Amino acid sequence: MVLLLIGCLVVPLLGLLRSSFLPGSHLLEGSGFTLDQYVRFFSDSYYTSVLVETFIDGFIVSLICLVIGFPTGYSLARLPPSARRWRTLIVIMPLTLSLVVVVFGWLIILGRNGFVNSLLVTLGIIPSPRIFLFTRPAVMIVLVQQFLPFMILSVMSVITQIDPVLEQAAANLRANRFTTFRRIIIPLAVPGILVGFNLVFVLSISAFITPRLIGGNRVVMLGSLIYERIMSELNWPSGAAMAFVLFVSGLAFTAALNAMAGSRIITGRGRYAL
Amino acid sequence: MRSDLIDNAMAVSGACIRCLVYTILALPAVLVIVSSFTSGETMNFPPAGFSLRWYQKVWENDLFMSALWTSTYVAVLVALVALVIGFASAFAINRFSFPGKAFLQGLAFSPLIVPAVVLGIGLLQLFAGLGLTRTIYPLLLGHLVLAIPYVMRTILASLALQQRVLEEAAMNLRATPLQVIRRITLPLILPGLLSAAIFAFVTSFGNVTVSAFLTYGGKVTLPVQIFAYVDTSYDPLVAAVSSIMILVTLSVILTIERLIGAERLA
């Protein structure tokens, strides 16, 4: 296992890091060591705007996942096992199902002759089909659906560890559900929330299949930019540099959340509970 | 318990959100299956008529059928190898203490923090340098890296739950260590091992984010074939292929659920 992971994880990463310091726009073109690729990336306003937009998208996606995933994860944790069964299956399904299949499902939902359009036209809400695809909100909705299970499961695993007696005690002390929620549940669930948020954010900023298929050419995220750069333009040094910007941003975000939590929650048990 | 306006508002909004969440999560898969039975030429909703003609077209389509074969072949190999490596490492981590144990544990879960795009192009570069892009090794090894964390997690959990007493009893009865592993340990954690293998299978079978980079000039897996196809065209053929994938995935999840229960699925 050590050999496998070092050979197929550490070595490729180091190789990529090396390529990102090459000059030129082809792998075999240059040799030597230069920061050109990084300088070009950060000095071009197009790249920096893609970078910033990717982060904003990732943040919004994580936030939406948190807002709708928390109540779901909470209820899942408090349900009796029998009622939990099919709900868990629905939550797990998108995780195990291939990403392309899920994205294809969204093409059916959001397409011009798709589910949403035909529903809205039949109900008389809009007179003729609209274009939902190739917009940023569409990409974000699809990302939310893809990564929501991570949030739900993270929240669920931490809520199961909170004794329901605490909530009953709060209710006995005449706290309403909102107060109980704010003062008891949220503070205790912080580790799970952070783990979920972290996962969704890191996964969202590195997405490339979804922006490409749902967003087309109009919605560019960092992941799809890297894919283009490497697979279409074969510009390895530039693609490798972008990949490292992405990788390091993800690590930095994790580290920042870790620091915020003031403990080893995220890298510690949280990761393993994934 | 006290009931007031806020309580009711929270109960209602919570129920609405949950309803929305489950709908959103299930909708894409459901609509893919519904659309795959269309008898029309194009992807419309609601689908026109009912037929199995698109399934027949998949069966006749060499591109998709050979991709399905490649995916299955790679996934089975990944499951087997991941199981062996995963069991050996998990057993060592769970039962022994040795220098570098924490490092090993950290390493096992490290693939989770590397974005798939980064891993994909890293592997592509490595194997291109080694001149191996036309072989199956890049896919196999890439998927193994992805599967290791899930396999390790499942096996470690099984080992942790298992009672050491039985192993000790066997050793008291003068069983050799190998006998103990083969006759006591393995049968006891069999459900965990099976679900680990199945996890590895699904991880490999469904992966597209890493596979997309590892098919350069060589074999193509089914999800990558779908990705390439959807990138340029959009017809019920893909709906039929996707339904097959959903069917495989669903049966696999139900199997794991039977083996270790929905509780530990998460």
Interface residues (C-beta under 8 A of the other chain):
Chain A: M1 V2 L4 L5 I6 G7 C8 L9 V11 P12 L13 G15 L16 S19 L27 I68 G69 P71 T72 S75 P81 R84 R85 R87 T88 L89 I90 V91 I92 M93 P94 T96 L97 S98 L99 V100 V101 V102 V103 F104 G105 W106 L107 I108 I109 G111 N113 G114 F115 N117 S118 V144 Q145 L148 P149 I152 L153 M156 S157 A171 R174 N176 R177 F178 F181 V202 L203 I205 S206 F208 I209 R212 L213 G223 I226 Y227 I230 M231 W236 G239 A240 A243 F244 L246 F247 G250 L251 T254 R271 Y272 L274
Chain B: M1 R2 D4 I6 D7 M10 A11 S13 G14 I17 R18 L20 V21 Y22 I24 L25 A26 L27 P28 A29 L31 V32 S35 T42 M43 N44 F45 P46 I85 G86 A88 S89 L104 L107 A108 F109 S110 P111 L112 I113 V114 P115 A116 V117 V118 L119 I121 G122 L123 L124 Q125 L126 G129 L141 G142 L144 V145 I148 P149 R153 V202 F205 G206 N207 V208 T209 A212 F213 L222 P223 I226 F227 V230 D231 Y234 V238 A239 S242 M245 I246 T249 L250 V252 I253 L254 E257 A262 E263 L265 A266
